[in-house]
Structures are given as structure tokens and as C-alpha cells.
């Protein structure tokens, strides 16, 4: 039960950082993914980079504490959070040119 709650907390933490970084744009990176006559769609990877940074920090702490047996569950939580974040279209911005 304790491990399941830790995995859920990590999942929510990764998803939260992905969402907040996608909205606030702290690094101001973006690139156009599609362009039509009236709109341009951008991908802003800031949230993905923040979530990746938190992921690497958690892996580093697990390695320092010699708790690498929990690393596969951290990877699962990260991949699920990123997949659900993409499904929720975090990081995608549509800009009208008109």
C-alpha cells in the first residue's frame, strides 16, 4: 500500500510539473509543429523539461540512498505522466495569425 501511494504521488508530481511548465513557459522554448493559413501550432517543451529534471532528481536521490529497487516504479510513473500529459495536450499552443 505504501509503495502504491508513493507511485501515485510521483505520477501526480510529474504530471503537475508538466502542466505548470506548459502553462508558465519558464525557459521560453518553442517550435512550430504545423502551420495552416490562419493558425500556427507550437509545442512548448518547458513542462517536459521540468518533469524530466524532477525525474532525474528523484533517480539521483534513490541512487544516493541505495534504493534503486524503486527505480522501475519511478520510470513507470514518469512514462504514464508524460503519456497522459501528451493526451491532455500539455505543451501544445495554437496561435491565430489573424
C-alpha atoms as a printed R data frame, in Angstrom:
   type eleno elety resid chain resno      x      y       z
1  ATOM     1    CA   UNK     A     1  0.000  0.000   0.000
2  ATOM     2    CA   UNK     A     2  2.839  2.375   0.877
3  ATOM     3    CA   UNK     A     3  4.600  1.726  -2.448
4  ATOM     4    CA   UNK     A     4  1.372  2.281  -4.396
5  ATOM     5    CA   UNK     A     5  0.862  5.656  -2.714
6  ATOM     6    CA   UNK     A     6  4.459  6.626  -3.465
7  ATOM     7    CA   UNK     A     7  3.996  5.727  -7.148
8  ATOM     8    CA   UNK     A     8  0.747  7.710  -7.288
9  ATOM     9    CA   UNK     A     9  2.431 10.702  -5.633
10 ATOM    10    CA   UNK     A    10  5.320 10.570  -8.122
11 ATOM    11    CA   UNK     A    11  2.865 10.311 -11.019
12 ATOM    12    CA   UNK     A    12  0.955 13.365  -9.797
13 ATOM    13    CA   UNK     A    13  4.203 15.269  -9.189
14 ATOM    14    CA   UNK     A    14  5.442 14.605 -12.744
15 ATOM    15    CA   UNK     A    15  2.044 15.498 -14.221
16 ATOM    16    CA   UNK     A    16  1.875 18.693 -12.160
17 ATOM    17    CA   UNK     A    17  5.338 19.842 -13.262
18 ATOM    18    CA   UNK     A    18  4.482 19.008 -16.878
19 ATOM    19    CA   UNK     A    19  1.267 21.047 -16.652
20 ATOM    20    CA   UNK     A    20  2.770 24.031 -14.816
21 ATOM    21    CA   UNK     A    21  5.762 24.221 -17.133
22 ATOM    22    CA   UNK     A    22  3.493 24.019 -20.166
23 ATOM    23    CA   UNK     A    23  1.445 26.982 -18.942
24 ATOM    24    CA   UNK     A    24  4.120 29.247 -17.482
25 ATOM    25    CA   UNK     A    25  6.870 28.755 -20.139
26 ATOM    26    CA   UNK     A    26  9.841 29.290 -17.772
27 ATOM    27    CA   UNK     A    27 12.516 28.529 -20.417
28 ATOM    28    CA   UNK     A    28 10.653 30.111 -23.368
29 ATOM    29    CA   UNK     A    29 11.488 27.304 -25.821
30 ATOM    30    CA   UNK     A    30  9.040 26.587 -28.632
31 ATOM    31    CA   UNK     A    31  8.941 25.362 -32.191
32 ATOM    32    CA   UNK     A    32  6.203 25.224 -34.802
33 ATOM    33    CA   UNK     A    33  4.710 21.814 -35.416
34 ATOM    34    CA   UNK     A    34  2.028 22.635 -38.007
35 ATOM    35    CA   UNK     A    35  1.085 25.755 -39.875
36 ATOM    36    CA   UNK     A    36 -2.082 26.479 -41.799
37 ATOM    37    CA   UNK     A    37 -3.293 29.648 -43.496
38 ATOM    38    CA   UNK     A    38 -4.798 31.147 -40.325
39 ATOM    39    CA   UNK     A    39 -3.145 29.349 -37.393
40 ATOM    40    CA   UNK     A    40  0.221 28.122 -36.212
41 ATOM    41    CA   UNK     A    41  0.547 25.339 -33.676
42 ATOM    42    CA   UNK     A    42  3.574 25.369 -31.359
43 ATOM    43    CA   UNK     A    43  4.997 22.813 -28.982
44 ATOM    44    CA   UNK     A    44  6.447 24.248 -25.761
45 ATOM    45    CA   UNK     A    45  8.780 21.647 -24.176
46 ATOM    46    CA   UNK     A    46  9.257 23.578 -20.907
47 ATOM    47    CA   UNK     A    47  6.917 21.352 -18.911
48 ATOM    48    CA   UNK     A    48  8.521 18.235 -20.325
49 ATOM    49    CA   UNK     A    49 11.964 19.535 -19.352
50 ATOM    50    CA   UNK     A    50 10.788 20.367 -15.821
51 ATOM    51    CA   UNK     A    51  9.248 16.910 -15.404
52 ATOM    52    CA   UNK     A    52 12.452 15.340 -16.735
53 ATOM    53    CA   UNK     A    53 14.506 17.370 -14.241
54 ATOM    54    CA   UNK     A    54 12.340 16.200 -11.343
55 ATOM    55    CA   UNK     A    55 12.595 12.628 -12.634
56 ATOM    56    CA   UNK     A    56 16.393 12.795 -12.742
57 ATOM    57    CA   UNK     A    57 16.495 14.345  -9.263
58 ATOM    58    CA   UNK     A    58 14.353 11.512  -7.863
59 ATOM    59    CA   UNK     A    59 16.559  8.893  -9.563
60 ATOM    60    CA   UNK     A    60 19.663 10.610  -8.132
61 ATOM    61    CA   UNK     A    61 18.211 10.601  -4.613
62 ATOM    62    CA   UNK     A    62 17.271  6.926  -4.986
63 ATOM    63    CA   UNK     A    63 20.816  6.131  -6.098
64 ATOM    64    CA   UNK     A    64 22.357  8.063  -3.214
65 ATOM    65    CA   UNK     A    65 20.089  6.294  -0.728
66 ATOM    66    CA   UNK     A    66 20.839  2.946  -2.437
67 ATOM    67    CA   UNK     A    67 17.130  2.394  -3.110
68 ATOM    68    CA   UNK     A    68 17.460  1.564  -6.806
69 ATOM    69    CA   UNK     A    69 14.915 -1.236  -6.407
70 ATOM    70    CA   UNK     A    70 12.233  1.507  -6.586
71 ATOM    71    CA   UNK     A    71 13.574  2.946  -9.855
72 ATOM    72    CA   UNK     A    72 11.416  0.822 -12.227
73 ATOM    73    CA   UNK     A    73  8.280  2.129 -10.500
74 ATOM    74    CA   UNK     A    74  9.552  5.691 -10.818
75 ATOM    75    CA   UNK     A    75 10.104  5.110 -14.530
76 ATOM    76    CA   UNK     A    76  6.558  3.746 -14.871
77 ATOM    77    CA   UNK     A    77  5.128  6.791 -13.068
78 ATOM    78    CA   UNK     A    78  7.151  9.145 -15.303
79 ATOM    79    CA   UNK     A    79  6.151  7.447 -18.558
80 ATOM    80    CA   UNK     A    80  2.479  7.377 -17.530
81 ATOM    81    CA   UNK     A    81  2.529 11.057 -16.548
82 ATOM    82    CA   UNK     A    82  4.179 12.079 -19.825
83 ATOM    83    CA   UNK     A    83  1.790  9.930 -21.857
84 ATOM    84    CA   UNK     A    84 -1.272 11.324 -20.120
85 ATOM    85    CA   UNK     A    85  0.146 14.838 -20.383
86 ATOM    86    CA   UNK     A    86  0.516 14.450 -24.147
87 ATOM    87    CA   UNK     A    87 -3.014 13.035 -24.351
88 ATOM    88    CA   UNK     A    88 -4.231 16.121 -22.469
89 ATOM    89    CA   UNK     A    89 -2.211 18.214 -24.986
90 ATOM    90    CA   UNK     A    90  0.079 19.819 -22.416
91 ATOM    91    CA   UNK     A    91  2.699 21.879 -24.184
92 ATOM    92    CA   UNK     A    92  0.730 22.487 -27.384
93 ATOM    93    CA   UNK     A    93 -0.250 26.090 -28.101
94 ATOM    94    CA   UNK     A    94 -2.349 27.290 -31.032
95 ATOM    95    CA   UNK     A    95 -1.702 30.851 -32.166
96 ATOM    96    CA   UNK     A    96 -4.111 32.586 -34.560
97 ATOM    97    CA   UNK     A    97 -2.347 34.669 -37.163
98 ATOM    98    CA   UNK     A    98 -5.345 36.897 -37.897
